[in-house]
Amino acid sequence: MAALKGHQTANGIASEFGVHAGQVNCWEKEAIEALPSVFGNTQSKREKEIENERDRLYQQIGKLQVEADRLGHLL
């Protein structure tokens, strides 16, 4: 987080946390690359999953209604 905030240099962060400055730079790069997947379109992805599940369930309900109607006519 310290690297992402940009208030300190990589060397300052490395010294504070006892790691190599190159490691700080690596972690910062990895964090920046991961941010879109963490905060990006997860909501729209989840909404799409819900919509697909709803469509599948409505289709199943329709099939069951047709089957019930057929069975009702047989009685």
N, CA and C of each residue as an Amber inpcrd file, in Angstrom:
protein
   225
   0.8290000  -1.1890000   0.0000000   0.0000000   0.0000000   0.0000000
   0.8730000   1.2520000   0.0000000   1.9620000   1.1870000   0.7290000
   2.8480000   2.3510000   0.8000000   3.3730000   2.7050000  -0.5840000
   3.7090000   1.7080000  -1.3670000   4.2220000   1.9660000  -2.7170000
   3.1310000   2.5500000  -3.6030000   1.9160000   2.0560000  -3.4520000
   0.8180000   2.5580000  -4.2770000   0.4530000   3.9930000  -3.9220000
   0.5650000   4.3370000  -2.6600000   0.2320000   5.7010000  -2.2370000
   1.2140000   6.7160000  -2.8030000   2.4750000   6.3160000  -2.9790000
   3.4600000   7.1990000  -3.5810000   4.0310000   8.2600000  -2.6630000
   3.8390000   8.1130000  -1.3650000   4.3700000   9.0940000  -0.4260000
   5.8450000   8.8640000  -0.1060000   6.3420000   7.6580000  -0.4110000
   7.7350000   7.3070000  -0.1320000   8.3490000   6.7100000  -1.3920000
   9.6520000   6.7480000  -1.4410000  10.3590000   6.0950000  -2.5430000
  10.4110000   4.5890000  -2.2680000  10.7160000   3.8450000  -3.3050000
  10.8620000   2.3960000  -3.1530000  11.9750000   2.0860000  -2.1610000
  13.0410000   2.8620000  -2.1940000  14.1440000   2.6490000  -1.2430000
  13.6990000   2.9090000   0.1920000  12.9080000   3.9390000   0.3910000
  12.4170000   4.2490000   1.7330000  11.5050000   3.1490000   2.2620000
  10.6400000   2.6620000   1.4120000   9.7290000   1.5740000   1.7980000
  10.5280000   0.3030000   2.0820000  11.4860000   0.0160000   1.2200000
  12.3130000  -1.1730000   1.3990000  13.0570000  -1.1280000   2.7220000
  13.5870000   0.0230000   3.0560000  14.3120000   0.1840000   4.3130000
  13.3710000   0.0020000   5.5070000  12.1960000   0.5850000   5.4030000
  11.2200000   0.5110000   6.5000000  10.7650000  -0.9250000   6.7620000
  10.5580000  -1.6900000   5.7010000  10.0170000  -3.0450000   5.8460000
  11.0740000  -4.1460000   5.7310000  12.3170000  -3.7570000   5.5400000
  13.4010000  -4.7290000   5.5100000  13.3970000  -5.6390000   4.2940000
  13.0370000  -5.0850000   3.1520000  13.0630000  -5.8510000   1.8980000
  13.8840000  -5.0870000   0.8740000  14.1530000  -5.7130000  -0.2440000
  14.9180000  -5.0780000  -1.3160000  14.0020000  -4.1340000  -2.0960000
  14.5560000  -3.0250000  -2.5670000  13.7680000  -2.0450000  -3.3290000
  13.1740000  -2.6640000  -4.5830000  13.8930000  -3.5880000  -5.2030000
  13.3670000  -4.2760000  -6.3820000  12.1060000  -5.0620000  -6.0590000
  12.0500000  -5.6270000  -4.8510000  10.8590000  -6.3680000  -4.4270000
   9.6740000  -5.4140000  -4.2740000   9.9270000  -4.2410000  -3.7250000
   8.8650000  -3.2370000  -3.5790000   8.3180000  -2.8700000  -4.9530000
   9.2220000  -2.6320000  -5.9060000   8.7890000  -2.2930000  -7.2650000
   7.9850000  -3.4220000  -7.8990000   8.4060000  -4.6490000  -7.6630000
   7.7060000  -5.8140000  -8.2020000   6.3020000  -5.9020000  -7.6150000
   6.1960000  -5.7530000  -6.2940000   4.8870000  -5.8090000  -5.6370000
   3.9720000  -4.6910000  -6.1320000   4.5360000  -3.5140000  -6.3150000
   3.7370000  -2.3780000  -6.7960000   3.1970000  -2.6740000  -8.1960000
   4.0540000  -3.1840000  -9.0580000   3.6410000  -3.5150000 -10.4220000
   2.5400000  -4.5790000 -10.4150000   2.7210000  -5.6240000  -9.6020000
   1.7270000  -6.6900000  -9.5140000   0.3940000  -6.1580000  -8.9910000
   0.4550000  -5.2860000  -7.9970000  -0.7670000  -4.7190000  -7.4290000
  -1.5050000  -3.8790000  -8.4650000  -0.7740000  -3.0540000  -9.1940000
  -1.3950000  -2.2010000 -10.2120000  -2.0400000  -3.0450000 -11.3050000
  -1.3760000  -4.1310000 -11.6980000  -1.9350000  -5.0080000 -12.7290000
  -3.1790000  -5.7420000 -12.2400000  -3.2440000  -6.0340000 -10.9380000
  -4.3660000  -6.7870000 -10.3840000  -5.5710000  -5.9100000 -10.0540000
  -5.3700000  -4.6210000  -9.9040000  -6.4600000  -3.7400000  -9.4870000
  -7.7000000  -3.8120000 -10.3860000  -7.5770000  -3.8310000 -11.6890000
  -8.7940000  -3.9060000 -12.5100000  -9.6290000  -5.1580000 -12.2350000
  -8.9840000  -6.2810000 -11.9940000  -9.7450000  -7.4930000 -11.7280000
 -10.3560000  -7.4700000 -10.3340000  -9.7360000  -6.7520000  -9.4240000
 -10.2660000  -6.6710000  -8.0650000 -11.4120000  -5.6730000  -7.9880000
 -11.2430000  -4.5210000  -8.5970000 -12.2420000  -3.4670000  -8.4900000
 -12.9710000  -3.1860000  -9.7980000 -12.6310000  -3.9130000 -10.8250000
 -13.1830000  -3.6270000 -12.1450000 -14.6180000  -4.0530000 -12.3260000
 -14.8320000  -4.9460000 -13.2330000 -16.1730000  -5.2870000 -13.6680000
 -16.7600000  -6.4840000 -12.9210000 -16.3580000  -6.7140000 -11.6940000
 -16.8800000  -7.8650000 -10.9710000 -18.3760000  -7.7550000 -10.7560000
 -18.8700000  -6.5420000 -10.5820000 -20.3120000  -6.3650000 -10.3920000
 -21.0590000  -6.7520000 -11.6520000 -20.6000000  -6.2660000 -12.8080000
 -21.2960000  -6.6070000 -14.0480000 -21.1490000  -8.0900000 -14.3590000
 -20.0150000  -8.6800000 -13.9970000 -19.8300000 -10.1160000 -14.1960000
 -20.8210000 -10.8880000 -13.3420000 -20.9660000 -10.4900000 -12.0950000
 -21.9100000 -11.1480000 -11.1790000 -23.3410000 -10.9590000 -11.6740000
 -23.6730000  -9.7650000 -12.1330000 -25.0120000  -9.5110000 -12.6640000
 -25.2960000 -10.4010000 -13.8650000 -24.3090000 -10.5920000 -14.7290000
 -24.4770000 -11.4490000 -15.8970000 -24.6930000 -12.9000000 -15.4700000
 -23.9480000 -13.3540000 -14.4640000 -24.1320000 -14.7110000 -13.9590000
 -25.5410000 -14.9000000 -13.4120000 -26.0290000 -13.9060000 -12.6750000
 -27.3780000 -13.9710000 -12.1200000 -28.4120000 -13.9950000 -13.2390000
 -28.2150000 -13.1490000 -14.2410000 -29.1380000 -13.1060000 -15.3750000
 -29.1630000 -14.4390000 -16.1160000 -28.0100000 -15.0460000 -16.3300000
 -27.9440000 -16.3430000 -17.0040000 -28.6520000 -17.4160000 -16.1940000
 -28.4600000 -17.4010000 -14.8880000 -29.1220000 -18.3770000 -14.0160000
 -30.6380000 -18.1740000 -14.0340000 -31.0750000 -16.9230000 -13.9980000
 -32.5060000 -16.6140000 -14.0540000 -33.1070000 -17.1170000 -15.3660000
 -32.4190000 -16.8740000 -16.4810000 -32.9030000 -17.3450000 -17.7800000
 -33.0080000 -18.8670000 -17.8150000 -32.0020000 -19.5290000 -17.2500000
 -32.0110000 -20.9880000 -17.2130000 -33.1840000 -21.5040000 -16.3790000
 -33.4330000 -20.8480000 -15.2480000 -34.5340000 -21.2680000 -14.3840000
 -35.8910000 -21.0210000 -15.0400000 -36.0530000 -19.8850000 -15.7150000
 -37.3060000 -19.6210000 -16.4330000 -37.5400000 -20.6670000 -17.5240000
 -36.4840000 -21.0610000 -18.2100000 -36.5930000 -22.0850000 -19.2300000
 -37.0450000 -23.4060000 -18.6090000 -36.4650000 -23.7320000 -17.4750000
 -36.8380000 -24.9610000 -16.7740000 -38.2900000 -24.9020000 -16.3130000
 -38.7180000 -23.7630000 -15.8060000 -40.1090000 -23.5930000 -15.3850000
 -41.0510000 -23.7980000 -16.5670000 -40.6820000 -23.2270000 -17.7170000
 -41.5010000 -23.3970000 -18.9150000 -41.6430000 -24.8550000 -19.3000000
 -40.5610000 -25.5950000 -19.2660000 -40.5980000 -27.0230000 -19.5940000
 -41.4950000 -27.7730000 -18.6200000 -41.3780000 -27.4510000 -17.3380000
 -42.1900000 -28.1220000 -16.3280000 -43.6730000 -27.7910000 -16.4860000
 -43.9910000 -26.5620000 -16.8820000 -45.3880000 -26.1810000 -17.1020000
 -45.9830000 -26.9490000 -18.2740000 -45.2140000 -27.0820000 -19.3580000
 -45.6790000 -27.8440000 -20.5110000 -45.9100000 -29.2920000 -20.1050000
 -44.9890000 -29.8700000 -19.3530000 -45.1230000 -31.2510000 -18.9030000
 -46.3280000 -31.4110000 -17.9870000 -46.5540000 -30.4650000 -17.1150000
 -47.7150000 -30.5300000 -16.2090000 -49.0030000 -30.4290000 -17.0050000
 -49.0340000 -29.5690000 -18.0130000 -50.2370000 -29.4450000 -18.8480000
 -50.5250000 -30.7750000 -19.5660000 -49.5000000 -31.4080000 -20.0900000
 -49.6800000 -32.6870000 -20.7760000 -50.2210000 -33.7470000 -19.8130000
 -49.6540000 -33.7790000 -18.6270000 -50.1080000 -34.7560000 -17.6430000
 -51.5390000 -34.4370000 -17.1950000 -51.8580000 -33.1530000 -17.0860000
 -53.2190000 -32.7510000 -16.6960000 -54.2570000 -33.1910000 -17.6970000
 -53.9110000 -33.1760000 -18.9580000 -54.8480000 -33.5900000 -20.0070000
 -55.0390000 -35.0980000 -20.0140000 -54.0900000 -35.8280000 -19.5180000
 -54.2020000 -37.2790000 -19.4760000 -55.1280000 -37.7470000 -18.3580000
 -55.2870000 -36.9310000 -17.3390000 -56.1250000 -37.3460000 -16.2020000
 -57.5390000 -37.1170000 -16.4750000
